[in-house]
Amino acid sequence: MRCFLPENAGQYWAGQCNKPPCYDRGLPPSKNRVSLTEAAPLDLDWVRSRFPALRSDWVLMDNAGGSTPLGAAVDRIAEYLRRWPVQLGASYTPSAEAGELQAEARAGLAGLFASGGGPVPSPGQIAIGASTTSLLSRLARALAPTLVAGDEIIVTDADHEANIGPWLRLQSQGVVIRWWRIRPDSMQLELDDLDALLTARTRLLCFTHASNLLGSALDIKAIAARARTAGARCCVDGVAYAPHRALAFAEWGVDWYAFSLYKVFGPHCAVLCSSPEGAGMLANLNHEWMQPSDAAGRLEAGAYPYELAWGAAAVPAYLEALGAHHGGSAFAAIEAHECTLTTRLLDWLAPRPGIRIIGAPAAGPGRLPTVSFVTSRAAPQAVVAHTDSAQVGIRHGHFYAPRLVEALGLERATGVVRVSLAHYNTLAEVERLISALDGAL
Ligand SMILES: Cc1ncc(COP(=O)(O)O)c(C=O)c1O
């Protein structure tokens, strides 16, 4: 396997990230968070050998749109379809075996919600579905009977539409929507603004753990604590966060947390974890003669993509192996490497004339490697046309967060240029991106 590191990579490895943290403002010190200087450098040969699609002439940097799947996930899907092409629940051996594999997969996926600490949720707390959008829509349907006219739901204008639209639809039954709006100057959702929105009628607070455009992580624990004090529950979109940092669902104190496996190195499916109390609130979306007591049974109407769930269980296995290979936590090594890549890109971008970085201008633990920008020198689509021709896959648009784009004073139609890195990207690839951007900016 070829090493993709350039000659001068050592300075980044050795120096780690010495930028002052920015968006991690207020993030609680996690006992699982290893400081960047403690993390072992990522063994990129080891990492990249696990992703067959990286053996390509293309540099893939649209990972927040969809990451590259693990080879193990691909193999598991194929094997499952070959060997267990059956429905669950029958007494014949292949069906019984398939049931065992699904139980194992669900338990593995549950483990992802505790990779950063806290107890592992029970498998019944994990609902599997086609996408986060579909799971959150089902969640809204399952919560609808608990809401009466005048009840309030807070949504943000910084979210992907997946965690906005399903809640807006509840207005038809008299639910009142309140908007937690981003401050255009700081590009942050401020806790003070949230405090002003929470009332005795607030039932639910829906927010994104990290914006898929700004790349900034919110202090989920502090937000959940405020909501709880007001008697509200929290539904969190973790899609943009989960590929980059460990999850600690139980410790955060939220009731629902969803993310998509196809952005976390797996296939096209998604998972939604419910707290025990949250699960108890859900109406049953399953057949009337089925009365499941757990969240999975209530939310998963009919079959779910079994082979994809089995494939997705390659992700926790990979993260465990990655951690073991690096002598610690997988996400400590991931975070340090991502910080190195993000620092290089931001340091190159920020001083260029006409550039406006849409998000924090410096890397740090709470700053994910999703870098958006606009330039006065070229339209976003022109920039991307340039990188396309250099076989560097990035993207422009509003990324299904058009309300955020407009709130920041940008054009919904053209949006921003977004570079979204993953831990398998290399510094050499960032240099190739920079060369491609150089011609456009
Ligand atoms: C932050 C965020 N939330 C939700 C979604 C929706 O995910 P899905 O395609 O699984 O519905 C996306 C997809 O891009 C996203 O980036």
The ligand as an ORCA input file, in Angstrom:
! r2SCAN-3c Opt
* xyz 0 1
  C     -26.774     17.274      8.953
  C     -27.641     16.359      8.137
  N     -28.785     15.931      8.658
  C     -29.603     15.099      8.004
  C     -29.286     14.655      6.740
  C     -30.236     13.738      6.048
  O     -29.728     12.445      6.022
  P     -30.482     11.337      5.165
  O     -30.040     11.492      3.754
  O     -30.024     10.038      5.769
  O     -31.918     11.554      5.330
  C     -28.102     15.083      6.144
  C     -27.762     14.657      4.784
  O     -26.986     15.261      4.091
  C     -27.258     15.955      6.861
  O     -26.103     16.386      6.348
*
